Amino acid sequence: MTNFPADVPGYGFVRAGVPELSVCVLPGYRGAGLGAALLDAAVREARRLSLSALSLSVEAGNPARRLYERVGFAPVEPGGHPGTLLLELGGDQA
């Protein structure tokens, strides 16, 4: 998880205080549940830290988007990068 500053945002930037998540599974390891395990661990850690939300950016057509949406990530509307997704966690930090 990375907290990019508002003046140098990544594609997944939503607002200050919301870390941008990056997940990568090499092609030879895809389909074995590793991405889901990594995502689950990141979300658990974010909740442990009482973060308010996590964001990420996913390219159009990337099959991982289905995984992100199953976990609860949803498109940020309007005005953000079209691939930016947000998972609201309800934590204390803004």
N, CA and C of each residue as an Amber inpcrd file, in Angstrom:
protein
   282
   0.8600000  -1.1650000   0.0000000   0.0000000   0.0000000   0.0000000
   0.8990000   1.2180000   0.0000000   0.5500000   2.1870000  -0.8060000
   1.3350000   3.4000000  -0.9170000   0.4310000   4.5980000  -0.7560000
   0.8960000   5.5670000  -0.0050000   0.1730000   6.8180000   0.1470000
   0.8870000   7.8730000  -0.6940000   0.4550000   8.0570000  -1.9350000
   1.0390000   9.0890000  -2.7790000   0.5010000  10.4430000  -2.3490000
   1.3290000  11.4840000  -2.4080000   0.8250000  12.8210000  -2.0640000
  -0.1510000  13.3320000  -3.1260000  -1.0580000  14.1920000  -2.7140000
  -2.0880000  14.7140000  -3.6240000  -1.4840000  15.4450000  -4.8170000
  -0.2910000  16.0480000  -4.6600000   0.2990000  16.7930000  -5.7680000
   1.0750000  15.8970000  -6.7370000   1.2470000  14.6060000  -6.4040000
   1.8990000  13.6420000  -7.2910000   1.1210000  12.3220000  -7.1950000
  -0.1380000  12.3350000  -7.6360000  -0.9640000  11.1440000  -7.4490000
  -0.6490000  10.0290000  -8.4340000  -0.9340000   8.7960000  -8.0250000
  -0.9040000   7.6610000  -8.9400000  -2.2480000   7.5910000  -9.6420000
  -2.4190000   6.6490000 -10.5660000  -3.6920000   6.5150000 -11.2740000
  -4.8340000   6.1550000 -10.3380000  -4.5220000   5.4900000  -9.2200000
  -5.5500000   5.0870000  -8.2790000  -5.8310000   6.1070000  -7.1970000
  -5.2900000   7.3340000  -7.3290000  -5.4810000   8.3410000  -6.2830000
  -6.9440000   8.7340000  -6.1610000  -7.4390000   8.7140000  -4.9170000
  -8.8050000   9.1250000  -4.6330000  -8.8000000  10.3670000  -3.7520000
  -8.0680000  10.2830000  -2.6370000  -7.9410000  11.4180000  -1.7190000
  -6.7690000  11.1430000  -0.7870000  -6.2610000  12.1950000  -0.1910000
  -5.1650000  12.0700000   0.7610000  -5.5930000  11.1370000   1.8900000
  -4.6880000  10.3090000   2.3430000  -4.9780000   9.3940000   3.4330000
  -5.5400000   8.0540000   2.9980000  -5.7920000   7.8920000   1.7020000
  -6.2830000   6.6080000   1.1840000  -5.1420000   5.9690000   0.3920000
  -4.5400000   4.9190000   0.9430000  -3.4300000   4.2780000   0.2370000
  -3.8820000   3.6360000  -1.0690000  -2.9720000   3.6680000  -2.0400000
  -3.1960000   3.0230000  -3.3240000  -2.5480000   1.6440000  -3.2840000
  -3.3210000   0.6440000  -3.5680000  -2.8820000  -0.7360000  -3.5100000
  -2.3870000  -1.1910000  -4.8770000  -1.2770000  -1.9170000  -4.8800000
  -0.7720000  -2.5330000  -6.1080000  -0.6060000  -4.0190000  -5.8530000
  -1.1560000  -4.8280000  -6.7330000  -1.0630000  -6.2790000  -6.6200000
  -0.5690000  -6.8140000  -7.9510000   0.3900000  -7.7050000  -7.9030000
   0.8930000  -8.3140000  -9.1300000   1.1540000  -9.7980000  -8.8800000
   0.6410000 -10.6160000  -9.7650000   0.9360000 -12.0450000  -9.7490000
   1.5100000 -12.3740000 -11.1230000   2.6830000 -12.9470000 -11.1400000
   3.3240000 -13.2850000 -12.4060000   2.4840000 -14.2940000 -13.1880000
   2.5320000 -14.2060000 -14.5180000   1.6620000 -15.0360000 -15.3540000
   1.6710000 -16.5260000 -15.0100000   2.7960000 -17.1060000 -14.7340000
   2.8660000 -18.5310000 -14.4510000   2.2050000 -18.9480000 -13.1460000
   1.8440000 -17.9740000 -12.3140000   1.2530000 -18.2650000 -11.0030000
  -0.2120000 -17.8520000 -10.9140000  -0.7430000 -17.2760000 -11.9760000
  -2.1310000 -16.8170000 -11.9570000  -3.0990000 -17.9950000 -11.9530000
  -4.2620000 -17.7700000 -11.3630000  -5.2860000 -18.7930000 -11.3230000
  -5.1720000 -19.7440000 -10.1470000  -4.1980000 -19.5180000  -9.2620000
  -3.9890000 -20.4040000  -8.1130000  -4.4760000 -19.7830000  -6.8070000
  -5.0980000 -18.6080000  -6.8940000  -5.6090000 -17.9670000  -5.6880000
  -4.6260000 -17.0420000  -4.9900000  -3.4590000 -16.8440000  -5.5790000
  -2.4650000 -15.9750000  -4.9450000  -2.9150000 -14.5250000  -4.8950000
  -3.5190000 -14.0410000  -5.9720000  -4.0040000 -12.6640000  -5.9920000
  -5.0610000 -12.4380000  -4.9290000  -5.9750000 -13.3860000  -4.7900000
  -7.0220000 -13.2800000  -3.7610000  -6.3970000 -13.2850000  -2.3750000
  -5.4000000 -14.1280000  -2.1550000  -4.7380000 -14.1860000  -0.8460000
  -4.0100000 -12.8770000  -0.5410000  -3.3130000 -12.3270000  -1.5450000
  -2.6230000 -11.0510000  -1.3480000  -3.6140000  -9.9270000  -1.0470000
  -4.6900000  -9.8900000  -1.8090000  -5.7060000  -8.8590000  -1.6260000
  -6.3570000  -8.9900000  -0.2460000  -6.6810000 -10.2140000   0.1480000
  -7.2840000 -10.4520000   1.4550000  -6.3510000  -9.9750000   2.5680000
  -5.0660000 -10.2940000   2.4650000  -4.1000000  -9.8700000   3.4830000
  -3.9880000  -8.3520000   3.5480000  -3.9810000  -7.6950000   2.3940000
  -3.8830000  -6.2340000   2.3610000  -5.1110000  -5.5840000   2.9870000
  -6.2960000  -6.1170000   2.6980000  -7.5290000  -5.5530000   3.2630000
  -7.5690000  -5.7830000   4.7700000  -7.1630000  -6.9730000   5.2260000
  -7.1220000  -7.2320000   6.6750000  -6.1720000  -6.2670000   7.3790000
  -5.0120000  -6.0390000   6.7780000  -4.0370000  -5.1170000   7.3760000
  -4.5730000  -3.6930000   7.3870000  -5.2350000  -3.2770000   6.3180000
  -5.8230000  -1.9330000   6.2690000  -6.8710000  -1.7710000   7.3690000
  -7.6700000  -2.8030000   7.5900000  -8.6680000  -2.7460000   8.6720000
  -7.9900000  -2.7110000  10.0360000  -6.9320000  -3.4950000  10.1970000
  -6.1880000  -3.4950000  11.4600000  -5.6360000  -2.1120000  11.7660000
  -5.2270000  -1.4160000  10.7170000  -4.6870000  -0.0590000  10.8660000
  -5.7780000   1.0040000  10.9290000  -7.0320000   0.5900000  10.8840000
  -8.1980000   1.4860000  10.9080000  -8.1880000   2.4960000   9.7640000
  -7.7400000   2.0550000   8.5960000  -7.7820000   2.9310000   7.4260000
  -9.2270000   3.0890000   6.9760000  -9.5290000   4.2370000   6.4110000
 -10.8960000   4.5080000   5.9680000 -11.2240000   3.8230000   4.6450000
 -10.2070000   3.5990000   3.8100000 -10.4520000   3.0570000   2.4770000
  -9.1300000   2.6410000   1.8420000  -9.2350000   1.8840000   0.7580000
  -8.1170000   1.5510000  -0.1130000  -8.5480000   1.8530000  -1.5430000
  -7.6010000   2.2390000  -2.3740000  -7.9110000   2.4430000  -3.7840000
  -6.9110000   1.6640000  -4.6240000  -7.2440000   1.5010000  -5.8780000
  -6.3390000   0.8850000  -6.8340000  -6.7670000   1.2900000  -8.2320000
  -5.9160000   1.0060000  -9.1780000  -6.2310000   1.2830000 -10.5720000
  -6.0400000  -0.0040000 -11.3590000  -6.9900000  -0.2980000 -12.2360000
  -6.9210000  -1.5120000 -13.0290000  -7.2090000  -1.1710000 -14.4900000
  -6.4190000  -1.7280000 -15.3800000  -6.5780000  -1.4840000 -16.8120000
  -7.8770000  -2.1060000 -17.3190000  -8.4600000  -1.4730000 -18.3100000
  -9.6640000  -2.0170000 -18.9500000  -9.3580000  -3.4170000 -19.4830000
 -10.2630000  -4.3460000 -19.2450000 -10.1000000  -5.7050000 -19.7400000
  -9.2670000  -6.6150000 -18.8580000  -8.6910000  -6.0960000 -17.7830000
  -7.8940000  -6.9230000 -16.8780000  -8.8380000  -7.8450000 -16.1020000
  -8.6480000  -9.1680000 -16.1880000  -9.5470000 -10.0770000 -15.4890000
  -9.5000000  -9.9350000 -13.9700000  -8.4500000  -9.3450000 -13.4250000
  -8.3560000  -9.1450000 -11.9700000  -9.4490000  -8.2010000 -11.4680000
 -10.0070000  -7.3960000 -12.3440000 -11.0670000  -6.4690000 -11.9300000
 -12.2230000  -7.2210000 -11.2690000 -12.5490000  -8.4070000 -11.7860000
 -13.6360000  -9.2030000 -11.1850000 -13.3020000  -9.5560000  -9.7320000
 -12.0570000  -9.9010000  -9.4660000 -11.6240000 -10.1960000  -8.0940000
 -11.7980000  -8.9650000  -7.2120000 -11.3280000  -7.8130000  -7.6910000
 -11.4330000  -6.5770000  -6.9050000 -12.9000000  -6.2570000  -6.5970000
 -13.7600000  -6.4120000  -7.5840000 -15.1720000  -6.1100000  -7.3780000
 -15.8350000  -7.1080000  -6.4310000 -15.4270000  -8.3760000  -6.4700000
 -15.9740000  -9.3690000  -5.5220000 -15.6230000  -9.0030000  -4.0830000
 -14.4420000  -8.4190000  -3.8890000 -14.0030000  -8.0080000  -2.5510000
 -14.7490000  -6.7580000  -2.0910000 -15.2910000  -5.9910000  -3.0300000
 -16.0530000  -4.7970000  -2.6800000 -15.5370000  -3.5030000  -3.2650000
 -14.4520000  -3.5590000  -4.0410000 -13.9710000  -2.3540000  -4.7150000
 -15.0080000  -1.9420000  -5.7470000 -15.2480000  -0.6460000  -5.8490000
 -16.2370000  -0.1150000  -6.7840000 -15.6450000   1.0850000  -7.5160000
 -16.1310000   1.3500000  -8.7360000 -15.6220000   2.5070000  -9.4920000
 -15.8390000   3.8130000  -8.7470000 -14.8620000   4.6960000  -8.8920000
 -14.9570000   6.0410000  -8.3240000 -15.6230000   6.9140000  -9.3720000
 -16.7010000   7.5370000  -9.0140000 -17.4470000   8.3850000  -9.9430000
 -17.6060000   9.7720000  -9.3730000 -17.7280000  10.7580000 -10.1660000
 -17.1050000  10.9330000 -11.4770000 -15.7400000  11.5970000 -11.3240000
 -15.1110000  11.8760000 -12.4110000 -13.9150000  12.7010000 -12.4380000
 -12.5950000  11.9950000 -12.2040000 -12.6130000  10.7600000 -11.7240000
 -11.3640000  10.0560000 -11.5110000 -10.9080000   9.3360000 -12.7580000
  -9.7630000   8.7300000 -12.6890000  -9.2690000   7.8780000 -13.7730000
 -10.2810000   6.7460000 -13.9540000 -10.6400000   6.3820000 -15.1860000
 -11.7060000   5.3960000 -15.3910000 -11.4350000   4.0350000 -14.7640000
 -10.1970000   3.6760000 -14.5280000  -9.8900000   2.3810000 -13.9230000
  -9.7240000   2.4310000 -12.4190000  -9.9800000   3.5870000 -11.8090000
  -9.7890000   3.7240000 -10.3670000 -10.9610000   3.1030000  -9.6180000
 -10.6210000   2.2150000  -8.6700000 -11.6140000   1.5620000  -7.8370000
 -11.3500000   1.8990000  -6.3720000 -12.4040000   1.9080000  -5.5710000
 -12.3100000   2.2810000  -4.1510000 -13.0190000   1.2400000  -3.3070000
 -12.3880000   0.8760000  -2.1910000 -13.0050000   0.0130000  -1.1940000
 -13.1090000   0.8130000   0.0880000 -14.3290000   1.1760000   0.4570000
 -14.5640000   1.9100000   1.7060000 -14.5120000   0.9140000   2.8560000
 -13.7180000   1.2230000   3.8780000 -13.5340000   0.3370000   5.0120000
 -14.1810000   0.8510000   6.2860000 -14.5250000   2.1400000   6.2930000
 -15.1640000   2.7020000   7.4710000 -14.2240000   2.9060000   8.6420000
 -12.9100000   2.9710000   8.3950000 -11.9670000   3.1850000   9.4790000
 -11.9550000   4.6180000   9.9630000 -11.0520000   4.9040000  10.8770000
 -10.9810000   6.2100000  11.5260000 -10.2250000   7.2570000  10.7430000
  -9.2780000   6.8410000   9.9130000  -8.4230000   7.8150000   9.2350000
  -9.1120000   8.3650000   7.9990000  -8.8860000   9.6530000   7.7410000
  -9.4750000  10.2900000   6.5540000  -8.4850000  10.3880000   5.4410000
